[in-house]
Structures are given as structure tokens and as C-alpha cells.
């Protein structure tokens, strides 16, 4: 009997490690591809004779595609094997990335990026739901933080590699390299990912799915997290979209290979995801969220100081705080969704990428017309809006916690209201 228990515990541990590692690799691939062109926007400006705002469409096309794909999969994801959907998405997106390296028309490049984003949605739509279903509740915070760390590392390594390779061989060679590496990661994922044990495919009618989504969008918890995701992501992407233009300008005059190093700040994001995951297991994500948003404001304020040390420090703080915010908000959605996890997480990612696409592109117009300081003022205003939303959420959350304590003291375990 004892040996069976030991063997079972070993199997559970090995399975958790496989899930953790495969989801980490999926995050690497998705974000290396999704934001592939972000560090090469100045290269696209020179290659296609376009403005910085127009060049940002190369990033926005992918994230718009992601949002479209997530909207579609919100209705279909529950009827498809989660691991098969993720594996197919990783392979097909890699093929599209490789193909885009041979395109010489900016319009066609945007189309390919749009298609790639739609395909990559297959991973983001179900990744958190897969983790919530297959990982023990005591380890879910760690599992989600490691998955998001994979996203972060993929974003960092993809951007750094793309910047360095494009500096020597052009954006086409950089795109080809990222595509080939992503194809290899997708193959490993398909080979190693454990089959889901707690998921059974079920097709929900269009009307029922719409009812589920409407119910989520009428609950303060979910709509608050969705708005915070959109605003914080839009702020973060805007900074990374346009900071390279500032650093390459006469104000700093940094060479190409040094500008690439700004994306090494994603290491701070990895730390932020892990720290937020560990602390949320101990204290709960709700009590930490507003602190993470305030820390984003500290980092953004330093970006207004036109000194290189302040830019570097501010970017590091912003990156740490953003990924902490993202980890906490996504966990709140996952925890409160119960039986609507795929719908809830799909809507979360829909808002996340919609914010990236809309804010990330529109703020480019501010940069072109009014400069860096005006851009940062707009982003700080958006952060203030996110803080207001988080304050309303925290206020309602604390009222709910107080009502639970009062209810328990008055009715004990026989509180009828808690069962209804």
C-alpha cells in the first residue's frame, strides 16, 4: 500500500513538471512570435518608408488577430482537446512566421501578422483553463506564474534576438530565425504535453455561451480585471513600442545593439511574475493588485527623467510591476470563474490584446505629433483610470469579506445566504 502511494505521488510530481515545462515552452513560442516586430519598428520604417505610428501596426495586427481568435474560440474552445489545440496553434503559427520572412509588401506583412495572431489565440484561449483543470490548487499560483514567466522570457529573448540579428542581416533574417526556433519549441510541446484528465469536450450552444459571457461582463470582479488588463497592457506595449525611437534619437544616440539591451529588462518581468505568484498564494491576489499598479506609476514617472540611468531603472520597475499586475489579475479571473473558466479567460485575453492593439497604435500618433513627454502624460492618465477601477474592486471585495465574517458570526455554518 505504501509503495503504491509513493508511486502515485511520484507520478503526480512528474506530471506536474511536464505540464509546467511544456506550458513554459508554449509561452516562449507565443510571445517570441507575437511581438517579433516590436524591436524592429525603426527597421520597418526605413525598409517600407513609413512613420512610427504606421510601423506599430505590425505589432497591432498580431494582437488584433489574437483578439479576433480569442473571440471565436470563446465559443469553440470547450469542444476541442486543450493540448491538441495548443499544439496545432504553435506549429501553424511558426509556419506563418517563417513565411512572413519572404514578404516584400508591408500590406501583406500585416495580413500575415493578423493570421498569425488568430492562430496563436489557440494557446492563450485555453492555457490558463488547462492549468486550472490539471494542476492541484495548492500549486496553481506557481504554475500560472511560471507560464507567465515563459511568456515574459519569450518576449524578452525574441525581442533581443530579433534586434541583434536584424542589426546584421535585416528584419527578414531575424523573422526567419524566430520562426525556426518557434517551430522546434512547438514540436517539443506536442511530443511532451500530458493529455488532460479533468477536461471533457463539450459543445455549448451559441445562445448559452452568449449568456455565460454576458453574466461575466455584469460582475464587478470580472469587468474590473478586464479593464485593468486592457489599460495596463496598452501602457506597457506603448512604452516598449516607442522607447527605441527615443533612445536612437539625438537625445541619447544609442547604437542598435545597445537599444536591444532594453528588452533584457524582461528579466524583471520574470521576477515580477514569480514574486506575485508566490505572494498571492500566501496573501491572496486581491490585496496585492493595487500595489502593483502603483509601482507601475513609479516606473513610468522615472521615464520622464531624460537620463539614461533613470530610463533603465524606470523601465525595470515598470516591467516588474506590469507582470505582477498581469499575474494577479489573471489569477483573480481564474479563481472566480469556477465552471466558466474558458469563457472568463478568453474574455480576459480579448481585453488584454484589444488594449495592446488600440492603445499601442493610437499612442504612436501622440508621439509623432507631440513627443515623448505628451505620450507619457497620456499613459499616466490611463494608469490613473486603472487605479480607480482597482479601488472600486478592492472596496467591493472588502465589503464582501466583512459580510462573510458577519454572516459566519451570526449564522455559523448554517447561513442560508451563503448557499444561495
Secondary structure as UniProt FT lines:
FT   HELIX           2..34
FT   TURN            35..37
FT   HELIX           38..40
FT   HELIX           41..48
FT   HELIX           52..55
FT   HELIX           57..76
FT   HELIX           77..79
FT   HELIX           82..100
FT   TURN            101..102
FT   HELIX           106..124
FT   TURN            125..126
FT   HELIX           127..134
FT   HELIX           137..139
FT   HELIX           140..192
FT   HELIX           206..217
FT   HELIX           220..248
FT   TURN            250..252
FT   HELIX           256..259
FT   HELIX           260..265
FT   HELIX           266..283
FT   HELIX           286..302
FT   TURN            303..304
FT   HELIX           308..337
FT   HELIX           338..340
FT   HELIX           341..370
FT   HELIX           372..411
FT   HELIX           412..414
FT   HELIX           416..419
//
